[in-house]
Amino acid sequence: MPTRTATAVWEGRLRDGRGVFNVESGAIAGDYSFGSRFGHGGGSNPEELLAAASAACYSMALSAALEKAGMLPERVETRAACTIDQHDAGWRITRMRLTVHARVPGGDRDQFKDCAEATASECPVSKALLGNLEIEVDARLEE
C-alpha cells in the first residue's frame, strides 16, 4: 500500500505568521494562518483538512459497508465538522461530527443505521482518531 505525503511550511511568529501546505498529488494546496485557524481569516486550517479527510474516508467506507450488507448505494454525502477547543493544557481537537445523507434504493433503515454507526469507528481515518476525540454520526437514508 502506498504512503501518502503532504508538506506544510510556517513562516513567522504564531499570531502574525503565515503558512502554506500542499499534498503530493498537487490536488490540494492552500494558505493558512492563525486567523484562519482560530478566527474567521481567509485560508484553510488543519481542522478543515482533517474534516475533509474524515468525510471522504467515511463516505467510501459506508458505501463498502452498505454493499457488503447487500444494499447498493447510489450516493453517500458526508459533512464532517471538526471541533477544536481550548483546555487548561492547551488546544485540543475534541469532536468530529458526521452528518450523512445516503441514497440507497430499497435500503432498509435499520440495517442502514447499523452500517452507518459501525462505519464511524471502522474507517481508517476514524481509527486513527479514536481515543483522541469523540466521533458522532447523524445518518439519514433518503427516500
C-alpha positions, -999 to 999 in steps of 0.1 A, spaced: 0 0 0 13 35 -8 24 61 18 8 95 11 26 127 19 18 164 24 41 193 32 34 224 53 57 255 58 51 281 85 69 314 84 70 339 113 55 340 147 23 323 157 -1 352 156 12 372 126 29 344 107 15 325 77 18 291 62 13 271 31 5 234 26 3 211 -4 -2 174 -10 20 152 -31 -6 148 -59 -10 185 -62 -48 182 -59 -49 203 -27 -28 233 -17 -35 264 3 -27 291 27 -33 290 65 -28 314 94 -36 320 130 -67 339 118 -79 311 95 -75 285 123 -87 303 154 -109 330 139 -125 339 106 -95 348 85 -91 337 49 -74 305 41 -76 269 53 -67 252 86 -57 218 99 -92 211 113 -108 218 79 -83 194 62 -89 168 89 -127 171 84 -123 167 46 -102 135 52 -128 122 77 -158 129 54 -141 113 23 -129 82 42 -163 77 59 -183 81 27 -161 54 9 -162 31 39 -200 34 44 -205 27 7 -185 -5 11 -203 -15 43 -237 -10 26 -226 -31 -4 -214 -58 19 -248 -58 37 -265 -63 3 -275 -28 -4 -265 -8 -35 -257 28 -26 -261 54 -54 -248 83 -33 -233 89 1 -227 125 12 -209 132 44 -204 166 61 -177 164 88 -175 191 115 -142 191 134 -142 210 167 -111 224 184 -114 236 220 -90 253 244 -83 235 276 -60 241 306 -33 220 288 -38 240 255 -57 234 223 -72 200 216 -93 186 188 -123 172 207 -150 161 183 -158 151 148 -195 152 139 -205 134 108 -238 142 91 -246 117 64 -273 116 37 -274 85 15 -295 74 -14 -298 36 -13 -328 24 -34 -347 -2 -14 -324 2 16 -335 -10 50 -335 19 75 -324 -3 105 -297 -20 85 -285 13 71 -283 28 106 -263 -2 119 -239 2 90 -236 39 95 -229 36 132 -204 8 128 -185 27 100 -179 56 124 -153 36 142 -142 14 113 -130 37 85 -92 42 86 -93 79 94 -117 73 123 -95 45 136 -66 70 136 -86 95 156 -104 72 180 -93 75 216 -84 111 209 -117 126 202 -154 119 202 -169 109 168 -206 115 164 -228 103 135 -262 116 123 -271 93 93 -302 96 72 -314 73 45 -331 94 17 -364 83 2 
